[in-house]
Amino acid sequence: MSGKGRSSLTTSPSASRPPREEGRCLLNAMRFLGVFVTVILALAAHPTESWGQVEPPVAVTVADHPWDDGTVLDVSVVLLPDDVLRKNVAEAGGESPVASYVISRAVELEGIYEEVGTVRITDEDRRRGEFTYSMEKCFRNQKYWVRATAVPSDPGPSSFEFVGRMFWGDAIDNEVVTVPQRTTADAVAATRQWFNGDQFWLLVIIAIVCGSVIWFVLLARQGRKLYIRKIAGLEAIEEAVGRATEMGRSCLFIPGLQDINEIQTIAGLSLLSRVSKLVAEYDAEIKI
């Protein structure tokens, strides 16, 4: 065929693009513009607002808990001077800048910190300027780094959090919100003491029982007449030996059905001396 009858069409790139793709591009452009405008408005509305407006605690120290089984550490946190000075505000019905402190621990300084408890600040803590928290369930001889994080009474959203909540909800809260915190200078390990103070009641019971035994032993040595309850089984042995002697029959002693190294057999043999003595007194015969 000749080139005279062939028709050629030339189209621009925009004309060959499907309408659906053009709509998607326009939608993305509008989203980007909306995000940009929202960020600008948020920064203008909250120019200096931050999370909490509080400082980290002054100092955090850790010491081994005395008289325990080696699983408790005592954490002492020195409160913020601003928080201590504003204790009168809390007493007057106002709100202190710090509501509580979160205590967390880790086995490495830059490791992952595990939250172990939350301590709410009381008026007594503010008067003393510090508080003490007993961190339980620690591994013996395992050194821990401890961190105290101040939680403000009224955090208030920051600019970036405001934008994040509008578009992504609370998914980025942990990434954009930072809370003031303080870590101990050295790692401290919990060690076992010679005596566990939680078992003091057991010491009292042991002292009462042992003291009673020693007291009655001393009374018996002084010639005091003490009442001793008789055992019915031992009293029946004397009666059985006497009846066997009256009937002219021999006594049969069975120490047990098990081997000689069993505790039941050893206990039975300990009675053989008493039975043999009774048989000899009654001039009877015994078979073992």
Rosetta blueprint (number, residue, H / E / L):
1 M L
2 S L
3 G L
4 K L
5 G L
6 R L
7 S L
8 S L
9 L L
10 T L
11 T L
12 S L
13 P H
14 S H
15 A H
16 S H
17 R L
18 P L
19 P H
20 R H
21 E H
22 E H
23 G H
24 R H
25 C H
26 L H
27 L H
28 N H
29 A H
30 M H
31 R H
32 F H
33 L H
34 G H
35 V H
36 F H
37 V H
38 T H
39 V H
40 I H
41 L H
42 A H
43 L H
44 A H
45 A H
46 H L
47 P L
48 T L
49 E L
50 S L
51 W L
52 G L
53 Q L
54 V L
55 E L
56 P L
57 P L
58 V L
59 A E
60 V E
61 T E
62 V E
63 A E
64 D E
65 H L
66 P L
67 W L
68 D L
69 D L
70 G L
71 T L
72 V L
73 L E
74 D E
75 V E
76 S E
77 V E
78 V E
79 L L
80 L L
81 P H
82 D H
83 D H
84 V H
85 L H
86 R L
87 K H
88 N H
89 V H
90 A H
91 E H
92 A L
93 G L
94 G L
95 E L
96 S L
97 P L
98 V E
99 A E
100 S E
101 Y E
102 V E
103 I E
104 S E
105 R E
106 A E
107 V L
108 E L
109 L L
110 E L
111 G L
112 I L
113 Y L
114 E E
115 E E
116 V E
117 G E
118 T E
119 V E
120 R E
121 I L
122 T L
123 D H
124 E H
125 D H
126 R H
127 R H
128 R H
129 G L
130 E E
131 F E
132 T E
133 Y E
134 S E
135 M E
136 E L
137 K L
138 C L
139 F L
140 R E
141 N L
142 Q L
143 K E
144 Y E
145 W E
146 V E
147 R E
148 A E
149 T E
150 A E
151 V E
152 P E
153 S L
154 D L
155 P L
156 G L
157 P L
158 S L
159 S H
160 F H
161 E H
162 F H
163 V H
164 G H
165 R H
166 M H
167 F H
168 W L
169 G L
170 D L
171 A L
172 I L
173 D H
174 N H
175 E H
176 V H
177 V L
178 T L
179 V L
180 P L
181 Q E
182 R E
183 T E
184 T L
185 A L
186 D L
187 A L
188 V E
189 A E
190 A E
191 T L
192 R L
193 Q L
194 W L
195 F L
196 N L
197 G H
198 D H
199 Q H
200 F H
201 W H
202 L H
203 L H
204 V H
205 I H
206 I H
207 A H
208 I H
209 V H
210 C H
211 G H
212 S H
213 V H
214 I H
215 W H
216 F H
217 V H
218 L H
219 L H
220 A H
221 R H
222 Q L
223 G L
224 R L
225 K L
226 L L
227 Y L
228 I L
229 R L
230 K L
231 I L
232 A H
233 G H
234 L H
235 E H
236 A H
237 I H
238 E H
239 E H
240 A H
241 V H
242 G H
243 R H
244 A H
245 T H
246 E H
247 M H
248 G L
249 R L
250 S L
251 C E
252 L E
253 F L
254 I L
255 P L
256 G L
257 L L
258 Q L
259 D L
260 I L
261 N L
262 E L
263 I H
264 Q H
265 T H
266 I H
267 A H
268 G H
269 L H
270 S H
271 L L
272 L H
273 S H
274 R H
275 V H
276 S H
277 K H
278 L H
279 V H
280 A H
281 E H
282 Y L
283 D L
284 A L
285 E L
286 I E
287 K E
288 I L
